[in-house]
Amino acid sequence: MKHKPRTLDSDSYAVKSIDRAFQILNGFSFERTSLTLGELNDLVGLSKPTLFRILQTLVKNRIVSYDSGSGKYSLAVRLFELGEIAISSMSLRQAASPALDDLEKKGGYPALVGLLTDGELVYIDGRRGRHSVALFGTHHGKRQAPHVGAVGKALMAYLPDADVEELLMKYPLKRTAARSITDPTIFKGHLRETRRKGYAYEEGELVEGVIGIAAPIRNYLGKVIAAVGTVFPAFQADSQKKRRMTELVTEAATKTSEAMGYTGGGTAESHKHSTDSEPRSNDSFVTKLPSTQA
């Protein structure tokens, strides 16, 4: 008689004591940050002697801490350390890759991810898209002025005001197209608009006839660490197309943020409140930001 092979998810591979330890850890929550032995007993249903032995092991390994004054257990610093290791092991490129693939597939145009390092914009990954866009190149690793294109605008929008001022002094705005923004006051107005909407939009500011849209990527702390964006020809973009591309970009930003551990109100939320009207070509600010490539 042949035996059915056991799979890795089979209960036969489970270690009961470890399974019970996870039952205990899962008993804690934002509403229940500290619990007595009795409270844990009610939650997990283990006998008190078994529960106590497992808790002692968890305390020994700094997974759980015990306060003798209150008689309560709580999650300990070692869990935070392990979480930090898990988060740091998720590279941004790895986290963004599925979203970039999806953005390229659904949008059809180049998709890219960039971040600020030492005050400069660096593209770390990208997809070329089915439809080429004039003068586009991801140029992975190439350093550019921090305010270049929609990606640069999306990143600078979330910097402290003092940092923005410093970067604009170090990298003055330059004219590369008729609609380029060269006035710092106008550019800072764009940054405020980007924060309000949750995404950056530029039309013909970097390259004539090219639209760029980008949205911020957040880490598990909610901090903006990068931006994902796309570029496409303005002559092919009616209001419906602009809305659709904006939705795809903010969706890509939200998915990547979630992959980086972000659980707060996603970037799509800010987008939801701001796409009742089509993205504007920034006529209210008119001018531009510098550099090569979108």
KEKE-3310 file (N, C-alpha, C; in steps of 0.2 Angstrom, whole numbers, plus 5000, padded with zeros to 4 digits):
npx = (5004:5003:5009:5003:5013:5020:5017:5025:5017:5010:5001:5009:5022:5022:5027:5022:5025:5031:5020:5011:5018:5017:5003:5002:5009:5001:4991:4992:4989:4986:4976:4977:4990:4997:4997:4990:4994:4983:4974:4980:4978:4964:4963:4971:4968:4976:4983:4987:5000:5007:5006:5014:5027:5030:5029:5040:5051:5050:5052:5065:5072:5070:5059:5047:5042:5042:5033:5035:5029:5016:5012:5011:5013:5021:5025:5042:5058:5066:5057:5055:5068:5069:5059:5064:5075:5069:5062:5072:5078:5070:5072:5070:5070:5066:5053:5047:5046:5035:5025:5030:5031:5017:5012:5019:5013:4999:4998:5007:5017:5034:5040:5046:5057:5063:5074:5080:5097:5110:5105:5103:5094:5091:5088:5083:5077:5067:5055:5054:5042:5029:5027:5037:5045:5050:5066:5067:5075:5080:5092:5099:5106:5112:5116:5105:5099:5089:5076:5071:5059:5043:5045:5056:5049:5039:5046:5053:5043:5039:5049:5057:5055:5066:5076:5072:5074:5088:5092:5087:5095:5107:5105:5100:5085:5082:5079:5072:5062:5048:5038:5045:5049:5056:5056:5058:5048:5036:5039:5039:5026:5020:5025:5018:5005:5007:5008:4996:4987:4993:5001:5012:5012:5017:5017:5025:5035:5048:5052:5047:5030:5028:5021:5022:5020:5020:5021:5023:5032:5031:5039:5038:5036:5029:5037:5042:5051:5055:5049:5037:5034:5028:5029:5022:5016:5009:5000:4993:4985:4970:4957:4952:4962:4973:4968:4967:4980:4985:4979:4984:4998:4997:4992:5002:5011:5005:5005:5018:5022:5015:5021:5033:5030:5021:5006:4997:4985:4985:4994:4985:4973:4975:4975:4962:4954:4957:4955:4944:4943:4952:4970:4979:4988:4996:4994:4992:5004:5014:5029:5046:5056:5073:5084:5090:5081:5066)
npy = (4994:5011:5026:5042:5055:5067:5084:5100:5109:5101:5095:5086:5090:5100:5108:5106:5113:5125:5129:5132:5142:5152:5154:5160:5172:5178:5182:5194:5212:5228:5232:5224:5225:5221:5207:5197:5181:5174:5180:5178:5164:5163:5168:5159:5146:5136:5125:5132:5128:5123:5135:5144:5138:5139:5153:5157:5152:5161:5173:5171:5172:5184:5187:5189:5200:5202:5210:5211:5219:5222:5210:5206:5201:5206:5210:5209:5218:5210:5205:5217:5219:5208:5211:5222:5217:5208:5218:5225:5216:5215:5221:5237:5236:5223:5223:5233:5227:5218:5228:5237:5229:5227:5240:5243:5233:5236:5250:5252:5260:5267:5263:5267:5268:5278:5286:5297:5300:5306:5319:5318:5313:5296:5283:5267:5256:5250:5249:5247:5248:5245:5255:5267:5282:5298:5302:5295:5287:5275:5274:5267:5270:5282:5298:5312:5329:5333:5337:5333:5329:5320:5311:5316:5327:5321:5315:5326:5333:5328:5331:5340:5358:5366:5357:5356:5370:5370:5360:5366:5377:5371:5364:5372:5377:5373:5378:5367:5365:5373:5374:5373:5374:5387:5396:5396:5398:5395:5382:5376:5378:5368:5357:5358:5355:5343:5335:5337:5331:5318:5313:5317:5327:5332:5341:5342:5349:5344:5338:5342:5340:5328:5319:5317:5306:5303:5294:5293:5281:5272:5267:5255:5263:5274:5283:5292:5285:5283:5284:5280:5280:5285:5289:5297:5301:5317:5320:5309:5308:5310:5317:5306:5296:5302:5301:5287:5283:5290:5283:5270:5273:5277:5266:5257:5263:5261:5247:5244:5251:5244:5231:5235:5235:5245:5250:5260:5273:5271:5277:5278:5282:5297:5299:5296:5306:5316:5314:5318:5328:5329:5327:5342:5352:5360:5374:5384:5387:5387:5384:5376:5361:5354:5344:5329:5315:5307)
npz = (5000:4995:5002:5004:5000:5011:5013:5014:5021:5029:5044:5051:5051:5060:5075:5091:5103:5097:5089:5099:5106:5096:5096:5108:5106:5096:5104:5108:5105:5097:5105:5116:5124:5135:5146:5158:5166:5168:5159:5147:5147:5146:5133:5124:5128:5134:5146:5162:5168:5156:5148:5156:5156:5143:5141:5150:5143:5132:5138:5142:5130:5126:5118:5124:5138:5156:5168:5185:5194:5189:5186:5173:5155:5141:5123:5118:5115:5106:5096:5089:5084:5076:5067:5061:5054:5045:5037:5032:5024:5013:4998:4990:4976:4974:4980:4972:4960:4955:4954:4945:4934:4932:4930:4918:4910:4910:4908:4897:4894:4898:4914:4930:4945:4957:4969:4982:4985:4994:4991:4978:4963:4959:4948:4951:4946:4932:4918:4900:4893:4881:4871:4865:4871:4867:4871:4882:4896:4908:4914:4925:4941:4937:4942:4945:4945:4960:4957:4945:4933:4935:4945:4953:4958:4965:4975:4981:4986:4999:5007:5021:5023:5024:5019:5005:5001:5003:4993:4981:4981:4979:4967:4955:4947:4930:4913:4902:4893:4885:4895:4906:4924:4932:4942:4959:4969:4962:4959:4972:4975:4967:4974:4985:4980:4975:4987:4992:4983:4982:4972:4959:4945:4929:4914:4899:4905:4907:4896:4879:4875:4883:4896:4913:4927:4944:4960:4978:4987:5002:5017:5031:5042:5037:5030:5016:5004:4991:4974:4962:4944:4928:4910:4896:4879:4877:4866:4864:4875:4882:4894:4900:4898:4905:4918:4920:4919:4930:4940:4938:4942:4955:4961:4959:4967:4979:4981:4981:4992:5002:5001:5006:5019:5023:5031:5033:5029:5012:4997:4987:4993:4995:4982:4978:4982:4974:4961:4955:4946:4930:4930:4930:4919:4925:4923:4931:4937:4928:4922:4925:4929:4930:4920:4912:4905:4910)
capx = (5000:5007:5007:5003:5018:5018:5019:5028:5011:5006:5002:5013:5028:5021:5030:5017:5027:5032:5014:5008:5021:5014:4996:5002:5011:4995:4986:4994:4987:4986:4971:4980:4998:5000:4992:4992:4994:4976:4971:4982:4975:4958:4964:4974:4965:4981:4983:4992:5007:5010:5007:5019:5033:5032:5031:5047:5056:5049:5055:5072:5074:5068:5053:5041:5045:5037:5033:5034:5025:5009:5011:5009:5018:5021:5030:5048:5062:5069:5053:5056:5074:5068:5055:5069:5079:5064:5060:5078:5079:5066:5075:5066:5069:5062:5047:5044:5047:5029:5021:5033:5028:5010:5011:5021:5008:4992:4999:5010:5023:5039:5038:5052:5057:5069:5075:5085:5102:5115:5102:5102:5089:5094:5083:5086:5074:5063:5053:5054:5035:5028:5027:5043:5043:5056:5071:5066:5080:5080:5098:5100:5112:5115:5113:5103:5096:5083:5069:5070:5053:5038:5048:5059:5044:5035:5051:5055:5036:5039:5055:5056:5056:5074:5079:5070:5078:5095:5093:5086:5101:5113:5103:5095:5080:5084:5074:5073:5056:5044:5034:5049:5048:5062:5055:5058:5042:5031:5040:5037:5018:5019:5026:5012:5000:5008:5007:4988:4984:4996:5005:5015:5010:5020:5016:5029:5040:5054:5052:5041:5025:5028:5018:5025:5016:5023:5018:5027:5032:5032:5041:5033:5035:5026:5041:5043:5058:5056:5043:5036:5031:5028:5029:5018:5015:5003:4996:4989:4982:4964:4956:4951:4969:4977:4965:4968:4987:4986:4976:4989:5004:4996:4991:5009:5015:5002:5007:5025:5022:5013:5027:5038:5028:5017:5000:4993:4981:4989:4994:4979:4968:4975:4973:4955:4950:4960:4955:4937:4944:4958:4976:4980:4994:5000:4994:4992:5010:5018:5037:5048:5062:5078:5088:5088:5077:5060)
capy = (5000:5017:5031:5048:5059:5073:5091:5104:5112:5095:5096:5081:5093:5105:5106:5108:5118:5131:5131:5135:5149:5157:5156:5165:5179:5181:5184:5202:5216:5235:5233:5220:5226:5218:5202:5192:5174:5172:5183:5174:5157:5163:5169:5154:5140:5131:5124:5136:5125:5123:5142:5147:5135:5143:5160:5158:5152:5167:5178:5170:5173:5191:5188:5192:5203:5201:5215:5208:5224:5222:5203:5206:5200:5210:5208:5212:5221:5206:5205:5223:5218:5203:5214:5226:5212:5206:5224:5227:5211:5216:5227:5241:5234:5217:5225:5236:5224:5216:5234:5240:5224:5228:5247:5243:5229:5239:5256:5251:5265:5266:5263:5268:5269:5282:5288:5302:5298:5311:5324:5318:5308:5290:5278:5261:5251:5253:5245:5252:5249:5243:5261:5271:5289:5301:5304:5292:5282:5274:5276:5265:5272:5288:5303:5318:5334:5330:5339:5331:5325:5319:5307:5320:5331:5317:5314:5333:5336:5326:5333:5346:5364:5367:5353:5359:5376:5368:5357:5371:5382:5367:5362:5377:5375:5375:5377:5362:5365:5379:5375:5372:5378:5390:5400:5391:5399:5391:5375:5374:5377:5362:5352:5358:5352:5335:5333:5337:5326:5311:5311:5322:5328:5337:5340:5346:5353:5342:5336:5345:5335:5322:5319:5312:5306:5299:5294:5291:5274:5273:5261:5253:5269:5279:5288:5292:5282:5282:5286:5276:5285:5284:5295:5295:5307:5321:5321:5303:5308:5314:5317:5299:5293:5305:5298:5280:5283:5292:5277:5265:5275:5277:5259:5254:5266:5258:5240:5244:5253:5238:5226:5238:5235:5251:5248:5266:5275:5271:5283:5278:5286:5304:5300:5295:5312:5321:5313:5320:5331:5327:5330:5348:5353:5365:5381:5389:5388:5387:5384:5369:5359:5352:5339:5324:5309:5308)
capz = (5000:4995:5007:5001:5002:5016:5010:5020:5025:5033:5051:5054:5052:5065:5082:5095:5107:5094:5087:5105:5107:5091:5099:5114:5103:5093:5108:5109:5099:5099:5111:5122:5123:5141:5148:5164:5164:5167:5153:5141:5148:5143:5126:5120:5130:5136:5153:5165:5168:5149:5146:5160:5154:5136:5143:5153:5137:5127:5141:5142:5123:5124:5114:5128:5144:5161:5173:5191:5198:5187:5184:5166:5150:5134:5118:5120:5110:5101:5091:5085:5081:5070:5062:5057:5050:5040:5033:5028:5019:5007:4995:4986:4969:4975:4982:4967:4953:4952:4953:4939:4928:4931:4927:4911:4906:4910:4905:4890:4893:4903:4921:4934:4952:4959:4975:4983:4989:4995:4988:4970:4961:4956:4946:4953:4942:4927:4912:4895:4890:4874:4867:4866:4873:4865:4875:4889:4898:4915:4916:4932:4944:4935:4947:4942:4950:4964:4955:4938:4931:4940:4950:4957:4961:4970:4981:4985:4990:5006:5011:5025:5019:5024:5014:4999:5000:5002:4987:4976:4980:4976:4960:4953:4942:4923:4907:4896:4888:4885:4901:4912:4930:4934:4948:4965:4972:4958:4960:4979:4974:4964:4979:4990:4976:4975:4994:4993:4979:4983:4966:4955:4938:4925:4907:4895:4909:4907:4888:4876:4873:4887:4902:4918:4933:4949:4967:4983:4990:5009:5021:5036:5046:5033:5027:5009:5003:4984:4970:4955:4939:4921:4905:4890:4875:4878:4861:4865:4881:4884:4901:4902:4898:4911:4924:4920:4920:4937:4944:4938:4945:4962:4962:4959:4973:4985:4981:4983:4999:5006:5000:5011:5026:5025:5032:5034:5023:5006:4993:4983:4997:4993:4975:4977:4984:4970:4954:4953:4940:4927:4932:4927:4916:4929:4920:4937:4940:4922:4921:4925:4932:4926:4918:4907:4906:4914)
cpx = (5004:5004:5008:5008:5016:5021:5022:5023:5007:5007:5007:5020:5028:5024:5025:5019:5028:5025:5010:5011:5018:5006:4997:5004:5005:4990:4986:4991:4987:4981:4973:4987:5001:4995:4994:4992:4987:4972:4973:4979:4968:4958:4966:4971:4970:4981:4989:4999:5011:5011:5013:5026:5035:5033:5038:5052:5056:5053:5063:5075:5072:5063:5047:5045:5040:5039:5031:5029:5018:5007:5009:5015:5016:5026:5036:5052:5065:5064:5054:5062:5073:5064:5060:5073:5075:5063:5066:5080:5075:5068:5069:5064:5065:5054:5043:5043:5040:5024:5023:5030:5021:5008:5013:5015:5001:4993:5002:5016:5028:5037:5045:5051:5063:5068:5080:5091:5108:5112:5102:5097:5093:5089:5086:5083:5069:5061:5052:5047:5035:5028:5033:5041:5050:5060:5071:5072:5080:5086:5100:5106:5115:5112:5111:5100:5090:5076:5067:5064:5048:5040:5052:5054:5040:5040:5052:5048:5036:5045:5054:5058:5063:5078:5078:5074:5085:5096:5092:5092:5107:5112:5098:5091:5082:5079:5076:5068:5053:5041:5038:5048:5055:5062:5054:5051:5036:5032:5038:5029:5016:5020:5020:5006:5001:5007:4999:4985:4987:5000:5007:5013:5014:5018:5020:5034:5047:5056:5046:5036:5025:5025:5021:5021:5019:5020:5023:5027:5035:5035:5036:5032:5031:5030:5042:5050:5060:5049:5043:5033:5031:5028:5026:5017:5009:4998:4991:4984:4976:4963:4955:4958:4973:4974:4967:4976:4989:4984:4981:4995:5002:4994:4997:5012:5012:5004:5014:5026:5020:5018:5032:5036:5023:5010:4995:4989:4985:4989:4988:4973:4968:4973:4965:4951:4952:4959:4947:4937:4951:4964:4977:4987:4998:5000:4994:4999:5015:5025:5040:5054:5067:5079:5086:5084:5071:5061)
cpy = (5006:5022:5038:5053:5065:5079:5095:5108:5107:5096:5091:5084:5098:5103:5110:5114:5125:5134:5135:5142:5154:5159:5161:5172:5182:5183:5192:5205:5223:5236:5229:5220:5222:5213:5198:5185:5171:5174:5179:5167:5157:5164:5163:5147:5134:5131:5129:5134:5125:5130:5145:5144:5139:5150:5161:5157:5158:5173:5177:5172:5180:5192:5191:5195:5202:5206:5212:5213:5223:5214:5202:5205:5204:5208:5212:5215:5217:5205:5211:5222:5213:5206:5219:5222:5210:5212:5225:5222:5212:5222:5230:5238:5227:5219:5229:5233:5222:5222:5237:5235:5226:5235:5247:5239:5233:5246:5256:5256:5264:5267:5263:5269:5273:5284:5294:5299:5304:5318:5324:5312:5302:5285:5271:5255:5254:5247:5250:5253:5246:5249:5265:5278:5292:5303:5301:5287:5281:5276:5274:5267:5279:5294:5309:5323:5331:5332:5337:5327:5324:5315:5311:5325:5327:5316:5321:5335:5334:5327:5339:5353:5366:5363:5355:5365:5374:5365:5362:5376:5378:5365:5367:5375:5377:5374:5372:5361:5371:5380:5373:5377:5381:5394:5395:5392:5395:5384:5372:5374:5371:5356:5352:5354:5345:5332:5332:5332:5318:5309:5317:5322:5333:5336:5345:5351:5351:5341:5339:5339:5328:5323:5315:5312:5301:5299:5291:5284:5275:5267:5260:5258:5274:5284:5287:5290:5282:5284:5282:5281:5282:5290:5293:5302:5311:5321:5314:5303:5313:5314:5310:5295:5295:5302:5291:5279:5285:5286:5272:5266:5274:5270:5255:5256:5262:5251:5240:5246:5247:5233:5229:5238:5241:5249:5254:5267:5276:5277:5283:5282:5294:5304:5300:5301:5317:5320:5314:5324:5329:5330:5336:5348:5359:5372:5386:5391:5389:5388:5377:5367:5355:5345:5334:5318:5311:5305)
cpz = (5000:4999:5003:5004:5006:5013:5016:5024:5029:5040:5055:5055:5058:5072:5087:5100:5104:5091:5093:5107:5102:5093:5104:5111:5100:5097:5110:5103:5101:5105:5117:5122:5129:5144:5154:5162:5163:5161:5147:5141:5145:5135:5122:5122:5132:5144:5156:5166:5161:5147:5150:5158:5147:5137:5146:5147:5133:5131:5141:5135:5121:5119:5118:5135:5149:5166:5180:5195:5196:5186:5177:5161:5144:5129:5119:5114:5105:5095:5086:5081:5075:5065:5057:5052:5044:5035:5029:5023:5013:5003:4991:4979:4969:4976:4976:4961:4951:4950:4946:4933:4927:4928:4920:4907:4905:4906:4898:4889:4899:4910:4925:4941:4953:4966:4976:4987:4988:4991:4981:4969:4957:4954:4947:4949:4937:4922:4906:4892:4883:4869:4869:4867:4871:4871:4882:4890:4905:4918:4924:4935:4942:4940:4943:4948:4953:4961:4948:4937:4937:4946:4955:4961:4966:4976:4985:4989:4997:5010:5016:5021:5019:5019:5007:4997:4999:4995:4981:4975:4977:4969:4958:4947:4935:4918:4902:4891:4889:4892:4907:4918:4932:4940:4954:4969:4969:4959:4967:4979:4972:4969:4984:4986:4976:4982:4995:4989:4980:4977:4963:4948:4934:4917:4903:4899:4909:4899:4885:4874:4877:4894:4907:4924:4938:4956:4972:4985:4997:5012:5027:5041:5043:5030:5020:5007:4995:4980:4964:4950:4932:4917:4899:4886:4876:4873:4861:4871:4882:4891:4904:4903:4904:4917:4925:4922:4927:4942:4944:4942:4953:4965:4963:4965:4979:4986:4983:4990:5004:5006:5005:5018:5028:5026:5034:5028:5017:5002:4988:4987:4995:4986:4974:4978:4979:4963:4951:4946:4937:4930:4927:4924:4919:4926:4925:4939:4934:4922:4922:4929:4928:4923:4913:4909:4911:4920)
residu = (MET:LYS:HIS:LYS:PRO:ARG:THR:LEU:ASP:SER:ASP:SER:TYR:ALA:VAL:LYS:SER:ILE:ASP:ARG:ALA:PHE:GLN:ILE:LEU:ASN:GLY:PHE:SER:PHE:GLU:ARG:THR:SER:LEU:THR:LEU:GLY:GLU:LEU:ASN:ASP:LEU:VAL:GLY:LEU:SER:LYS:PRO:THR:LEU:PHE:ARG:ILE:LEU:GLN:THR:LEU:VAL:LYS:ASN:ARG:ILE:VAL:SER:TYR:ASP:SER:GLY:SER:GLY:LYS:TYR:SER:LEU:ALA:VAL:ARG:LEU:PHE:GLU:LEU:GLY:GLU:ILE:ALA:ILE:SER:SER:MET:SER:LEU:ARG:GLN:ALA:ALA:SER:PRO:ALA:LEU:ASP:ASP:LEU:GLU:LYS:LYS:GLY:GLY:TYR:PRO:ALA:LEU:VAL:GLY:LEU:LEU:THR:ASP:GLY:GLU:LEU:VAL:TYR:ILE:ASP:GLY:ARG:ARG:GLY:ARG:HIS:SER:VAL:ALA:LEU:PHE:GLY:THR:HIS:HIS:GLY:LYS:ARG:GLN:ALA:PRO:HIS:VAL:GLY:ALA:VAL:GLY:LYS:ALA:LEU:MET:ALA:TYR:LEU:PRO:ASP:ALA:ASP:VAL:GLU:GLU:LEU:LEU:MET:LYS:TYR:PRO:LEU:LYS:ARG:THR:ALA:ALA:ARG:SER:ILE:THR:ASP:PRO:THR:ILE:PHE:LYS:GLY:HIS:LEU:ARG:GLU:THR:ARG:ARG:LYS:GLY:TYR:ALA:TYR:GLU:GLU:GLY:GLU:LEU:VAL:GLU:GLY:VAL:ILE:GLY:ILE:ALA:ALA:PRO:ILE:ARG:ASN:TYR:LEU:GLY:LYS:VAL:ILE:ALA:ALA:VAL:GLY:THR:VAL:PHE:PRO:ALA:PHE:GLN:ALA:ASP:SER:GLN:LYS:LYS:ARG:ARG:MET:THR:GLU:LEU:VAL:THR:GLU:ALA:ALA:THR:LYS:THR:SER:GLU:ALA:MET:GLY:TYR:THR:GLY:GLY:GLY:THR:ALA:GLU:SER:HIS:LYS:HIS:SER:THR:ASP:SER:GLU:PRO:ARG:SER:ASN:ASP:SER:PHE:VAL:THR:LYS:LEU:PRO:SER:THR:GLN:ALA)
# end
